[in-house]
Amino acid sequence: MKYQVNVIEAIKRFRELDLTVSPVPGTSKYCVSFPGGHCTLLKEKMLLEMACNLKGNQAAEIYERLQASAR
């Protein structure tokens, strides 16, 4: 499946929501960190899928889903 954004653009979109995204060495996963210190892991595919939807009305819903899965 081809995505409309690449990883760099996806990271920029997450940063607009005040989230930090860092690659996990040796994997295809990314750590998404919240300002409060909680974080969650996303596979690259999921990161790209969510980033495609971050522009628009779904941003709040995605943020809440990520926050619910954060530890």
N, CA, C and O atoms as a MOPAC input file, in Angstrom:
PM7 MOZYME 1SCF
protein

 N      0.84000 1    -1.17600 1     0.00000 1
 C      0.00000 1     0.00000 1     0.00000 1
 C      0.88700 1     1.24200 1     0.00000 1
 O      1.84600 1     1.32400 1     0.76800 1
 N      0.57600 1     2.17700 1    -0.83500 1
 C      1.34500 1     3.41900 1    -0.92100 1
 C      0.64000 1     4.50100 1    -0.10300 1
 O     -0.57000 1     4.69500 1    -0.21800 1
 N      1.41800 1     5.19900 1     0.72100 1
 C      0.86300 1     6.23800 1     1.57400 1
 C      1.10500 1     7.60700 1     0.96700 1
 O      2.02100 1     7.79300 1     0.16600 1
 N      0.27700 1     8.55900 1     1.35400 1
 C      0.37900 1     9.91500 1     0.83100 1
 C      1.48800 1    10.70800 1     1.51300 1
 O      1.85500 1    11.78400 1     1.04000 1
 N      2.02200 1    10.19800 1     2.61100 1
 C      3.09600 1    10.88300 1     3.33300 1
 C      4.26200 1     9.92000 1     3.54100 1
 O      4.08100 1     8.70300 1     3.55500 1
 N      5.45300 1    10.47700 1     3.70000 1
 C      6.59900 1     9.65000 1     4.05300 1
 C      6.84200 1     9.77600 1     5.55800 1
 O      6.12600 1    10.50300 1     6.24500 1
 N      7.83400 1     9.07900 1     6.05800 1
 C      8.08300 1     9.05600 1     7.49900 1
 C      8.42300 1    10.45300 1     8.02800 1
 O      7.96900 1    10.83100 1     9.10800 1
 N      9.21200 1    11.21100 1     7.28400 1
 C      9.59700 1    12.55100 1     7.74400 1
 C      8.37600 1    13.45400 1     7.86300 1
 O      8.23000 1    14.17500 1     8.85000 1
 N      7.50600 1    13.41800 1     6.87300 1
 C      6.27500 1    14.22200 1     6.92500 1
 C      5.37200 1    13.73700 1     8.06400 1
 O      4.73600 1    14.54600 1     8.73800 1
 N      5.31700 1    12.42300 1     8.27700 1
 C      4.50600 1    11.87400 1     9.36800 1
 C      4.99700 1    12.39800 1    10.71800 1
 O      4.19600 1    12.79100 1    11.56500 1
 N      6.30800 1    12.40200 1    10.91200 1
 C      6.87800 1    12.89800 1    12.16800 1
 C      6.54400 1    14.37500 1    12.35800 1
 O      6.21800 1    14.79900 1    13.46600 1
 N      6.62200 1    15.15300 1    11.29100 1
 C      6.27700 1    16.58100 1    11.37200 1
 C      4.82500 1    16.77700 1    11.78600 1
 O      4.51900 1    17.66900 1    12.57700 1
 N      3.93400 1    15.95200 1    11.25800 1
 C      2.51500 1    16.07200 1    11.60600 1
 C      2.26900 1    15.73400 1    13.07100 1
 O      1.45700 1    16.38100 1    13.73100 1
 N      2.96800 1    14.72000 1    13.58300 1
 C      2.82500 1    14.37700 1    14.99700 1
 C      3.38800 1    15.48700 1    15.87900 1
 O      2.84000 1    15.76900 1    16.94500 1
 N      4.46400 1    16.11300 1    15.44900 1
 C      5.05600 1    17.21400 1    16.22500 1
 C      4.11300 1    18.40100 1    16.31600 1
 O      4.14400 1    19.14200 1    17.29900 1
 N      3.27700 1    18.59300 1    15.30800 1
 C      2.29000 1    19.67600 1    15.35400 1
 C      1.30700 1    19.48200 1    16.50300 1
 O      0.71200 1    20.44700 1    16.98400 1
 N      1.13500 1    18.23900 1    16.94300 1
 C      0.25200 1    17.92900 1    18.07600 1
 C      1.02600 1    17.88900 1    19.39300 1
 O      0.50400 1    17.42100 1    20.40500 1
 N      2.25900 1    18.37200 1    19.38400 1
 C      3.12800 1    18.40000 1    20.56000 1
 C      3.51800 1    16.99300 1    21.00700 1
 O      3.67200 1    16.73700 1    22.20100 1
 N      3.67500 1    16.08500 1    20.04900 1
 C      4.13200 1    14.73100 1    20.32100 1
 C      5.54100 1    14.57300 1    19.76200 1
 O      5.87900 1    15.16300 1    18.73600 1
 N      6.35500 1    13.77900 1    20.43700 1
 C      7.70500 1    13.50200 1    19.97000 1
 C      7.72800 1    12.10400 1    19.37900 1
 O      7.22200 1    11.16400 1    19.99200 1
 N      8.30600 1    11.95600 1    18.20000 1
 C      8.39600 1    10.65900 1    17.53300 1
 C      9.86600 1    10.32400 1    17.32500 1
 O     10.62000 1    11.11000 1    16.75100 1
 N     10.26400 1     9.14100 1    17.80100 1
 C     11.64800 1     8.69100 1    17.66600 1
 C     11.66900 1     7.27000 1    17.12500 1
 O     10.86400 1     6.43900 1    17.54600 1
 N     12.58200 1     6.97700 1    16.19300 1
 C     12.69700 1     5.59700 1    15.70500 1
 C     13.28900 1     4.69900 1    16.78800 1
 O     14.11300 1     5.13800 1    17.59000 1
 N     12.86500 1     3.44700 1    16.80100 1
 C     13.41800 1     2.45800 1    17.71800 1
 C     14.47700 1     1.68500 1    16.93300 1
 O     14.14100 1     0.98300 1    15.97900 1
 N     15.75000 1     1.80000 1    17.31600 1
 C     16.83000 1     1.15700 1    16.55900 1
 C     16.63200 1    -0.35100 1    16.40100 1
 O     16.24100 1    -1.04100 1    17.34200 1
 N     16.90900 1    -0.84300 1    15.20500 1
 C     16.82800 1    -2.27300 1    14.92500 1
 C     15.43200 1    -2.78600 1    14.64400 1
 O     15.23900 1    -3.98900 1    14.46800 1
 N     14.44500 1    -1.88500 1    14.59800 1
 C     13.06700 1    -2.29700 1    14.33100 1
 C     12.45100 1    -1.35200 1    13.30700 1
 O     13.07400 1    -0.37600 1    12.88800 1
 N     11.23800 1    -1.65400 1    12.91800 1
 C     10.48700 1    -0.73500 1    12.05100 1
 C      9.41000 1    -0.03400 1    12.87500 1
 O      8.34900 1     0.31300 1    12.35600 1
 N      9.69200 1     0.17100 1    14.16700 1
 C      8.73700 1     0.80800 1    15.07400 1
 C      9.21400 1     2.20100 1    15.46500 1
 O     10.39500 1     2.53400 1    15.36600 1
 N      8.24900 1     3.00000 1    15.91300 1
 C      8.52400 1     4.36400 1    16.35100 1
 C      7.89700 1     4.58000 1    17.71400 1
 O      6.78900 1     4.11400 1    17.97800 1
 N      8.60800 1     5.28500 1    18.57500 1
 C      8.12500 1     5.62300 1    19.90600 1
 C      7.48400 1     7.00200 1    19.83900 1
 O      8.13600 1     7.97900 1    19.47000 1
 N      6.21100 1     7.07900 1    20.19400 1
 C      5.48400 1     8.34700 1    20.22000 1
 C      5.35400 1     8.74900 1    21.68400 1
 O      4.72200 1     8.05100 1    22.47600 1
 N      5.96300 1     9.88800 1    22.03600 1
 C      5.98700 1    10.34700 1    23.42900 1
 C      5.08600 1    11.55600 1    23.61800 1
 O      5.04500 1    12.46000 1    22.78400 1
 N      4.36500 1    11.55300 1    24.73600 1
 C      3.48200 1    12.65500 1    25.10400 1
 C      4.22100 1    13.60100 1    26.03700 1
 O      5.19200 1    13.19700 1    26.67700 1
 N      3.78000 1    14.85400 1    26.12800 1
 C      4.44200 1    15.82300 1    27.00900 1
 C      4.50200 1    15.36900 1    28.46900 1
 O      5.43400 1    15.73700 1    29.18500 1
 N      3.53900 1    14.58700 1    28.91600 1
 C      3.50800 1    14.12600 1    30.29800 1
 C      4.45500 1    12.98200 1    30.59400 1
 O      4.54100 1    12.53600 1    31.73900 1
 N      5.16700 1    12.49700 1    29.59200 1
 C      6.12700 1    11.42700 1    29.79900 1
 C      5.66400 1    10.05300 1    29.35800 1
 O      6.47900 1     9.13400 1    29.27200 1
 N      4.38400 1     9.88500 1    29.07700 1
 C      3.89400 1     8.59700 1    28.60500 1
 C      4.29000 1     8.40500 1    27.14600 1
 O      4.49300 1     9.37300 1    26.41300 1
 N      4.39600 1     7.13700 1    26.73200 1
 C      4.73800 1     6.87800 1    25.33700 1
 C      4.06400 1     5.60100 1    24.86200 1
 O      3.60200 1     4.78900 1    25.66300 1
 N      4.01600 1     5.43700 1    23.55100 1
 C      3.45800 1     4.25300 1    22.93400 1
 C      4.29300 1     3.90900 1    21.71000 1
 O      4.90900 1     4.78700 1    21.10600 1
 N      4.31300 1     2.63100 1    21.34500 1
 C      5.05200 1     2.18800 1    20.16900 1
 C      4.09800 1     1.97700 1    19.00500 1
 O      3.01100 1     1.42300 1    19.16500 1
 N      4.52200 1     2.42800 1    17.83200 1
 C      3.74400 1     2.22100 1    16.61600 1
 C      4.63100 1     1.61100 1    15.54600 1
 O      5.78700 1     2.00300 1    15.38300 1
 N      4.07900 1     0.64600 1    14.81900 1
 C      4.78700 1     0.15000 1    13.64400 1
 C      4.77600 1     1.24900 1    12.59200 1
 O      3.89800 1     2.11300 1    12.58900 1
 N      5.76100 1     1.20900 1    11.69700 1
 C      5.86600 1     2.25300 1    10.67200 1
 C      4.58200 1     2.37300 1     9.85900 1
 O      4.14500 1     3.47800 1     9.54000 1
 N      3.98400 1     1.24700 1     9.52800 1
 C      2.74300 1     1.25600 1     8.74100 1
 C      1.64200 1     2.02800 1     9.47400 1
 O      0.94100 1     2.83600 1     8.86500 1
 N      1.49100 1     1.78200 1    10.76800 1
 C      0.45600 1     2.46100 1    11.55400 1
 C      0.77100 1     3.94700 1    11.69900 1
 O     -0.13300 1     4.78200 1    11.65500 1
 N      2.05300 1     4.28000 1    11.87200 1
 C      2.47000 1     5.67800 1    11.97000 1
 C      2.05800 1     6.43300 1    10.71100 1
 O      1.51700 1     7.53600 1    10.79200 1
 N      2.31300 1     5.84100 1     9.55700 1
 C      1.97300 1     6.48500 1     8.28500 1
 C      0.46300 1     6.59700 1     8.09400 1
 O     -0.03100 1     7.62100 1     7.62000 1
 N     -0.27400 1     5.54100 1     8.46400 1
 C     -1.73600 1     5.57800 1     8.34100 1
 C     -2.32400 1     6.69100 1     9.20400 1
 O     -3.18400 1     7.44800 1     8.75300 1
 N     -1.85700 1     6.78400 1    10.44000 1
 C     -2.37700 1     7.81600 1    11.34200 1
 C     -1.98900 1     9.20900 1    10.86400 1
 O     -2.79100 1    10.13900 1    10.95300 1
 N     -0.78100 1     9.36100 1    10.36300 1
 C     -0.32600 1    10.67000 1     9.88600 1
 C     -1.16700 1    11.15700 1     8.71500 1
 O     -1.40100 1    12.35800 1     8.57900 1
 N     -1.62100 1    10.24600 1     7.87600 1
 C     -2.48000 1    10.63100 1     6.74600 1
 C     -3.77400 1    11.26900 1     7.24300 1
 O     -4.34000 1    12.13000 1     6.56900 1
 N     -4.24300 1    10.85100 1     8.41600 1
 C     -5.50700 1    11.34000 1     8.95900 1
 C     -5.34600 1    12.48400 1     9.95700 1
 O     -6.34200 1    13.01200 1    10.45000 1
 N     -4.11400 1    12.87200 1    10.26200 1
 C     -3.90200 1    13.92000 1    11.26200 1
 C     -4.32000 1    15.29800 1    10.78900 1
 O     -4.57100 1    16.17800 1    11.61200 1
 N     -4.39800 1    15.50300 1     9.51100 1
 C     -4.86600 1    16.78700 1     8.98600 1
 C     -6.38100 1    16.71300 1     8.88600 1
 O     -6.91500 1    15.97100 1     8.06200 1
 N     -7.06400 1    17.46500 1     9.70800 1
 C     -8.51800 1    17.47500 1     9.63600 1
 C     -9.17100 1    17.12700 1    10.95300 1
 O     -8.57200 1    17.24800 1    12.02200 1
 N    -10.40800 1    16.69500 1    10.85000 1
 C    -11.23600 1    16.45300 1    12.03200 1
 C    -10.81000 1    15.23600 1    12.83700 1
 O    -11.15000 1    15.13500 1    14.01500 1
 N    -10.08400 1    14.32100 1    12.24000 1
 C     -9.73900 1    13.08800 1    12.93400 1
 C     -8.54100 1    13.23700 1    13.86400 1
 O     -8.20900 1    12.29400 1    14.58200 1
 N     -7.88800 1    14.38500 1    13.87200 1
 C     -6.69100 1    14.57500 1    14.69300 1
 C     -6.98500 1    14.35900 1    16.17900 1
 O     -6.21100 1    13.69500 1    16.86800 1
 N     -8.08300 1    14.90600 1    16.67600 1
 C     -8.42800 1    14.75600 1    18.09600 1
 C     -8.70000 1    13.29600 1    18.44000 1
 O     -8.28900 1    12.81600 1    19.49600 1
 N     -9.38400 1    12.60000 1    17.55700 1
 C     -9.69200 1    11.18400 1    17.78500 1
 C     -8.41000 1    10.34900 1    17.81600 1
 O     -8.25900 1     9.47400 1    18.66800 1
 N     -7.50400 1    10.61500 1    16.90400 1
 C     -6.24200 1     9.88000 1    16.85500 1
 C     -5.41700 1    10.17000 1    18.10400 1
 O     -4.82200 1     9.25900 1    18.68000 1
 N     -5.37800 1    11.42600 1    18.52400 1
 C     -4.64100 1    11.80500 1    19.73200 1
 C     -5.18600 1    11.04300 1    20.93800 1
 O     -4.41300 1    10.53100 1    21.74700 1
 N     -6.50000 1    10.96400 1    21.06200 1
 C     -7.12300 1    10.25200 1    22.17900 1
 C     -6.81300 1     8.76300 1    22.12700 1
 O     -6.55600 1     8.15200 1    23.16500 1
 N     -6.83200 1     8.16700 1    20.93700 1
 C     -6.50300 1     6.74400 1    20.79700 1
 C     -5.06400 1     6.47700 1    21.21400 1
 O     -4.78200 1     5.50300 1    21.91300 1
 N     -4.15500 1     7.34600 1    20.78300 1
 C     -2.75500 1     7.18700 1    21.16200 1
 C     -2.57300 1     7.35000 1    22.66300 1
 O     -1.83900 1     6.58900 1    23.29300 1
 N     -3.23700 1     8.33300 1    23.22900 1
 C     -3.11500 1     8.59600 1    24.66000 1
 C     -3.66500 1     7.42600 1    25.47200 1
 O     -3.12500 1     7.09900 1    26.52900 1
 N     -4.71900 1     6.80300 1    24.99500 1
 C     -5.30700 1     5.66500 1    25.70000 1
 C     -4.35700 1     4.46500 1    25.71000 1
 O     -4.36100 1     3.68000 1    26.65800 1
 N     -3.54700 1     4.32000 1    24.66300 1
 C     -2.63700 1     3.18100 1    24.59400 1
 C     -1.26900 1     3.48900 1    25.18900 1
 O     -0.43000 1     2.59500 1    25.29500 1
 N     -1.03000 1     4.73800 1    25.57900 1
 C      0.27500 1     5.14000 1    26.12300 1
 C      0.45400 1     4.63500 1    27.54500 1
 O     -0.50300 1     4.47900 1    28.30300 1
 N      1.70200 1     4.38800 1    27.87600 1
 C      2.02800 1     3.91200 1    29.23200 1
 C      3.03800 1     4.81300 1    29.86200 1
 O      3.44400 1     4.58500 1    31.00200 1

